[in-house]
């Protein structure tokens, strides 16, 4: 609790202090003047205690650091109202203690960097000002004026400001007066694609720069000639418009210690080749490149970079290329011929090479770390790598390397994961694959999939009396100190890399250890490898070879002359161990701390020298690292006959498991022939059995063939080895089953199953029953049976395999089929009769007034007749008023005489023109004059009574005048009335042709389609999407309609095609359909039923109500304007489409000559000729015609191309094809919209 209170107190004290500091008067006056200039004074209140504004501290914009009343650091931001006022160096000169100035979002005077500055000022940071105004200000009289005092400022940071000027040129002379300068144009700078920052070195021998660090964006490489200080760190970021030729300036980087290069974008930039021209004795120790590198013109030699600083001022001797790109190679090779001598670390990643690098020719012996990863190397890896001759760290991850590697790779701290290496991995990797010090994951090594045990570790321990260090070396001992543990553990790694050539047989690593415990250093310890895979031995006991005498406890020898020597203080390295038996070398097979195994090749000569009366005349000598121990051997009897191991300590044989006797000369019988019916013969090692017994130990009774098939088969006579079979068995081994019955009629017994196998024509367990035919050939009335073939020979009136079918007595003609259940023909549609030879007839044979469709049995009546049997005669309206006209029995319309009018020809035309807006009285055929006009033609002005010669009112007596005036009116009044009548009777006089499509425009074609399908039971259960099905139906119909017109396809074939294709699209039927009319299948029945339903539904179709109202309106307009013509263009067979026109009663509104059916003229939409034909009949230009239709391809495209106005009746919500450049004049979804369009056009 007290601690928390103390912290709170301190915070309160600091807070209070920051606002109550008394600023030294001169500093306060200087700061007050500065903030008055830049407009920041209003941000600060006056402190009542100090009577000064609270400048010290932070107010959100400015940060002022005050120490003991002096101002040491200032961070200021501009005030918007003062943004055009620039900061001068003289604004700061009065701050005697100022160390750092940061100017945010504020411009400074052009010559700001020339000072003078406060003497203690060390750091200047300018953010988001204008770089061009700052550095492009070069005045020779100022920039090279020796009177400008060198100042102590060591850090200049430029953050931002580039966006205010696209081109910035920085003359080094502008900043040459700074001492030991740290120069930064940092990442906060706003860079645009067209930004250029160029450096110009305008220095000379008398005018030099003094850079210590240099970080900037750049469009060229600055030249550091005439720089009089070591530049510790240079970081360049190339801009997009980079000057490639300027890389030669890198030759001036002699005093640069560390160079880092970035790029602002992902372009390829050249390698800094100028570095190879730096003179010897340079300082460069570190080069790091992060940009993509262009293809070099030649192999690069950097051996001139000879700085021997083992650790540079900033980093070690290193070369890093972190994103080389696919161009940085020469013919697929690493483009370096030589690198600098003292290079210790090399990294190159994300390149593209075809050859594995020749490391030995490129790198010097000082290299200790190489990372060559994530490169595409299509070539094979070097199998044996003799270089280097010491341990280094090598990363070769994710390079697509192929091939194999051998034990020479064990010298590396290696990570070779993520490649495609194969073959056997070296043993050093097998032993340490689970450690963190190396990685081979992601390859295809053959021996790693079986997880082999580690058996190759060889450890050596050597004690150095001079340094008191213990050295561990040998084979497969690990890649890092962390790979093993030492017990006791008071040891530190004293060195990792010594001259390994001085130690014998060092294959991969050398470790030297210094004892950290108390007392004298132990000369031995245990080493444990906890992560060693599948190894029975993970802990090794070691002592220094040169400090201990080998101790022998026991010696033995087996029959192969393999000597086993047990004891301690031996070793794991066979190359430092020597064993002599007598005077002969014993070849080491294996060795460890406690045991040596060796083979004596000349053993026979050694043993023969042993005399029978001397048991100790052979000397065993064991030497480890020149330290020798001796041991006397004792002879074994007959040298164990070569079948046992001699224990030379006591001279006793230990026989192999197959041998007996003291000298192992006897052959042991298996189980010692312990049964009473056997006896062992040790000479041959076999038991001699009594009769009836067998086997090496006579434990097996003699057997009969197949053991007489077990107890179920019979019993065995072991003496004679013959079977006595049971009553139901047969054969020598009793394996056969006897048949329980005699097999009759030449049949045979199958002894495998114990049943009779009958010959053809016979059946039954004993083959006594004759074989039968299917269904017994349906009895005698059907036919007779062939018992051998089991087939029926049917009577002449029968058929099928079992003769159950009745043949038809007559051939079924005309694609009809015989019904074999009843023996009668089933006729195809359109045929009748017992043999289907009679064509089907329509009702009453169509009364002689029509044509019969034999398939649908529907009459197609002649003109003037109707009814199912065509027995009802049609008549024109009012019988065309007698002989006033002729009846057209196709259209049931009257063709009136030239002087007659109306549908029934009952009206009389006026033979003269009726003038002055008079009208013709069609009942009398005379003009009916309007008020004020008289005469037969209504062309005489009616006179008033004042104009009458006899002073009486005048009246017309002409019989042709149909009106008279009972009151006298003045001519003036009569004239006004005439004008009013004229205005009221003016009608549109423009000529216009209005053309309609028929199907799915004037009537809803979906309705008959839908009803026709729903009446088919099979289809009504299929849940068909009628809208989609109708669109598919129309699509397939339009697709082949031209073939129907050309005669390539019949009408019936077209009906079949479009309907079946629609059913396939709707997934109702699966079988692909070919529209050959001779294809007899159930699909034809569906087509016929649909077509029959559809013809009936067409008789019920109705005009869409809105179109009917429009046609009525247009007819009314036609009465006053004969120049308006209405017509139809429709695709389809002539009779079929004519029936639709009749059902819709369209001839009430449209003249027959203006109704064009494609089937009647041999031209179909979208052929433009059919549109031209109707326009010519109208005698109206195309551009004065308007066409209304629902098909974009058949209606809208051709009519629009001709120049007609097109109205797309898109009530099915179709879309305009994406490749179409044609657009309709109007697009509507409802006929109501069309009424307004046409009326507006009129």
Secondary structure as GFF3:
##gff-version 3
##sequence-region A 1 1242
A	DSSP	alpha_helix	2	18	.	.	.	ID=ss1
A	DSSP	alpha_helix	25	38	.	.	.	ID=ss2
A	DSSP	three_ten_helix	41	43	.	.	.	ID=ss3
A	DSSP	beta_strand	57	58	.	.	.	ID=ss4
A	DSSP	beta_strand	63	67	.	.	.	ID=ss5
A	DSSP	beta_strand	70	77	.	.	.	ID=ss6
A	DSSP	three_ten_helix	80	82	.	.	.	ID=ss7
A	DSSP	three_ten_helix	89	91	.	.	.	ID=ss8
A	DSSP	beta_strand	100	104	.	.	.	ID=ss9
A	DSSP	three_ten_helix	112	114	.	.	.	ID=ss10
A	DSSP	beta_strand	123	127	.	.	.	ID=ss11
A	DSSP	alpha_helix	131	135	.	.	.	ID=ss12
A	DSSP	alpha_helix	140	143	.	.	.	ID=ss13
A	DSSP	beta_strand	155	159	.	.	.	ID=ss14
A	DSSP	three_ten_helix	162	164	.	.	.	ID=ss15
A	DSSP	beta_strand	167	171	.	.	.	ID=ss16
A	DSSP	three_ten_helix	172	175	.	.	.	ID=ss17
A	DSSP	beta_strand	181	185	.	.	.	ID=ss18
A	DSSP	beta_strand	196	200	.	.	.	ID=ss19
A	DSSP	beta_strand	211	218	.	.	.	ID=ss20
A	DSSP	beta_strand	231	238	.	.	.	ID=ss21
A	DSSP	three_ten_helix	244	252	.	.	.	ID=ss22
A	DSSP	beta_strand	256	263	.	.	.	ID=ss23
A	DSSP	beta_strand	268	269	.	.	.	ID=ss24
A	DSSP	three_ten_helix	273	277	.	.	.	ID=ss25
A	DSSP	beta_strand	286	289	.	.	.	ID=ss26
A	DSSP	beta_strand	292	293	.	.	.	ID=ss27
A	DSSP	beta_strand	300	301	.	.	.	ID=ss28
A	DSSP	beta_strand	318	321	.	.	.	ID=ss29
A	DSSP	beta_strand	336	338	.	.	.	ID=ss30
A	DSSP	beta_strand	345	349	.	.	.	ID=ss31
A	DSSP	beta_strand	352	353	.	.	.	ID=ss32
A	DSSP	alpha_helix	359	362	.	.	.	ID=ss33
A	DSSP	beta_strand	369	373	.	.	.	ID=ss34
A	DSSP	beta_strand	376	377	.	.	.	ID=ss35
A	DSSP	beta_strand	392	395	.	.	.	ID=ss36
A	DSSP	beta_strand	402	403	.	.	.	ID=ss37
A	DSSP	three_ten_helix	407	411	.	.	.	ID=ss38
A	DSSP	beta_strand	412	415	.	.	.	ID=ss39
A	DSSP	beta_strand	420	421	.	.	.	ID=ss40
A	DSSP	alpha_helix	427	432	.	.	.	ID=ss41
A	DSSP	three_ten_helix	446	448	.	.	.	ID=ss42
A	DSSP	beta_strand	458	464	.	.	.	ID=ss43
A	DSSP	beta_strand	469	475	.	.	.	ID=ss44
A	DSSP	three_ten_helix	481	483	.	.	.	ID=ss45
A	DSSP	beta_strand	485	487	.	.	.	ID=ss46
A	DSSP	beta_strand	491	495	.	.	.	ID=ss47
A	DSSP	three_ten_helix	500	502	.	.	.	ID=ss48
A	DSSP	beta_strand	510	515	.	.	.	ID=ss49
A	DSSP	beta_strand	524	528	.	.	.	ID=ss50
A	DSSP	beta_strand	539	543	.	.	.	ID=ss51
A	DSSP	three_ten_helix	545	547	.	.	.	ID=ss52
A	DSSP	beta_strand	551	557	.	.	.	ID=ss53
A	DSSP	beta_strand	562	568	.	.	.	ID=ss54
A	DSSP	three_ten_helix	574	576	.	.	.	ID=ss55
A	DSSP	beta_strand	577	581	.	.	.	ID=ss56
A	DSSP	beta_strand	584	591	.	.	.	ID=ss57
A	DSSP	beta_strand	595	599	.	.	.	ID=ss58
A	DSSP	alpha_helix	603	608	.	.	.	ID=ss59
A	DSSP	beta_strand	618	624	.	.	.	ID=ss60
A	DSSP	beta_strand	627	633	.	.	.	ID=ss61
A	DSSP	three_ten_helix	637	642	.	.	.	ID=ss62
A	DSSP	beta_strand	644	647	.	.	.	ID=ss63
A	DSSP	beta_strand	652	655	.	.	.	ID=ss64
A	DSSP	beta_strand	659	660	.	.	.	ID=ss65
A	DSSP	beta_strand	666	667	.	.	.	ID=ss66
A	DSSP	three_ten_helix	670	673	.	.	.	ID=ss67
A	DSSP	beta_strand	678	681	.	.	.	ID=ss68
A	DSSP	beta_strand	686	689	.	.	.	ID=ss69
A	DSSP	beta_strand	693	694	.	.	.	ID=ss70
A	DSSP	beta_strand	700	701	.	.	.	ID=ss71
A	DSSP	three_ten_helix	705	709	.	.	.	ID=ss72
A	DSSP	beta_strand	714	717	.	.	.	ID=ss73
A	DSSP	beta_strand	722	725	.	.	.	ID=ss74
A	DSSP	beta_strand	729	730	.	.	.	ID=ss75
A	DSSP	beta_strand	736	737	.	.	.	ID=ss76
A	DSSP	beta_strand	748	750	.	.	.	ID=ss77
A	DSSP	beta_strand	755	757	.	.	.	ID=ss78
A	DSSP	beta_strand	762	763	.	.	.	ID=ss79
A	DSSP	beta_strand	769	770	.	.	.	ID=ss80
A	DSSP	three_ten_helix	774	778	.	.	.	ID=ss81
A	DSSP	beta_strand	783	786	.	.	.	ID=ss82
A	DSSP	beta_strand	791	794	.	.	.	ID=ss83
A	DSSP	beta_strand	798	799	.	.	.	ID=ss84
A	DSSP	beta_strand	805	806	.	.	.	ID=ss85
A	DSSP	beta_strand	817	819	.	.	.	ID=ss86
A	DSSP	beta_strand	824	826	.	.	.	ID=ss87
A	DSSP	beta_strand	831	832	.	.	.	ID=ss88
A	DSSP	beta_strand	838	839	.	.	.	ID=ss89
A	DSSP	three_ten_helix	843	848	.	.	.	ID=ss90
A	DSSP	beta_strand	850	853	.	.	.	ID=ss91
A	DSSP	beta_strand	858	861	.	.	.	ID=ss92
A	DSSP	beta_strand	865	866	.	.	.	ID=ss93
A	DSSP	beta_strand	872	873	.	.	.	ID=ss94
A	DSSP	three_ten_helix	877	881	.	.	.	ID=ss95
A	DSSP	beta_strand	885	888	.	.	.	ID=ss96
A	DSSP	beta_strand	893	896	.	.	.	ID=ss97
A	DSSP	beta_strand	900	901	.	.	.	ID=ss98
A	DSSP	beta_strand	907	908	.	.	.	ID=ss99
A	DSSP	beta_strand	919	921	.	.	.	ID=ss100
A	DSSP	beta_strand	926	928	.	.	.	ID=ss101
A	DSSP	beta_strand	933	934	.	.	.	ID=ss102
A	DSSP	beta_strand	940	941	.	.	.	ID=ss103
A	DSSP	three_ten_helix	945	947	.	.	.	ID=ss104
A	DSSP	alpha_helix	971	984	.	.	.	ID=ss105
A	DSSP	beta_strand	992	997	.	.	.	ID=ss106
A	DSSP	alpha_helix	1005	1014	.	.	.	ID=ss107
A	DSSP	alpha_helix	1017	1020	.	.	.	ID=ss108
A	DSSP	alpha_helix	1026	1046	.	.	.	ID=ss109
A	DSSP	alpha_helix	1051	1065	.	.	.	ID=ss110
A	DSSP	alpha_helix	1082	1098	.	.	.	ID=ss111
A	DSSP	alpha_helix	1105	1120	.	.	.	ID=ss112
A	DSSP	beta_strand	1124	1130	.	.	.	ID=ss113
A	DSSP	alpha_helix	1134	1144	.	.	.	ID=ss114
A	DSSP	three_ten_helix	1146	1148	.	.	.	ID=ss115
A	DSSP	three_ten_helix	1152	1154	.	.	.	ID=ss116
A	DSSP	beta_strand	1155	1157	.	.	.	ID=ss117
A	DSSP	alpha_helix	1158	1161	.	.	.	ID=ss118
A	DSSP	alpha_helix	1168	1178	.	.	.	ID=ss119
A	DSSP	three_ten_helix	1182	1184	.	.	.	ID=ss120
A	DSSP	beta_strand	1185	1189	.	.	.	ID=ss121
A	DSSP	pi_helix	1192	1196	.	.	.	ID=ss122
A	DSSP	alpha_helix	1197	1202	.	.	.	ID=ss123
A	DSSP	beta_strand	1205	1209	.	.	.	ID=ss124
A	DSSP	beta_strand	1226	1228	.	.	.	ID=ss125
A	DSSP	alpha_helix	1231	1241	.	.	.	ID=ss126
###
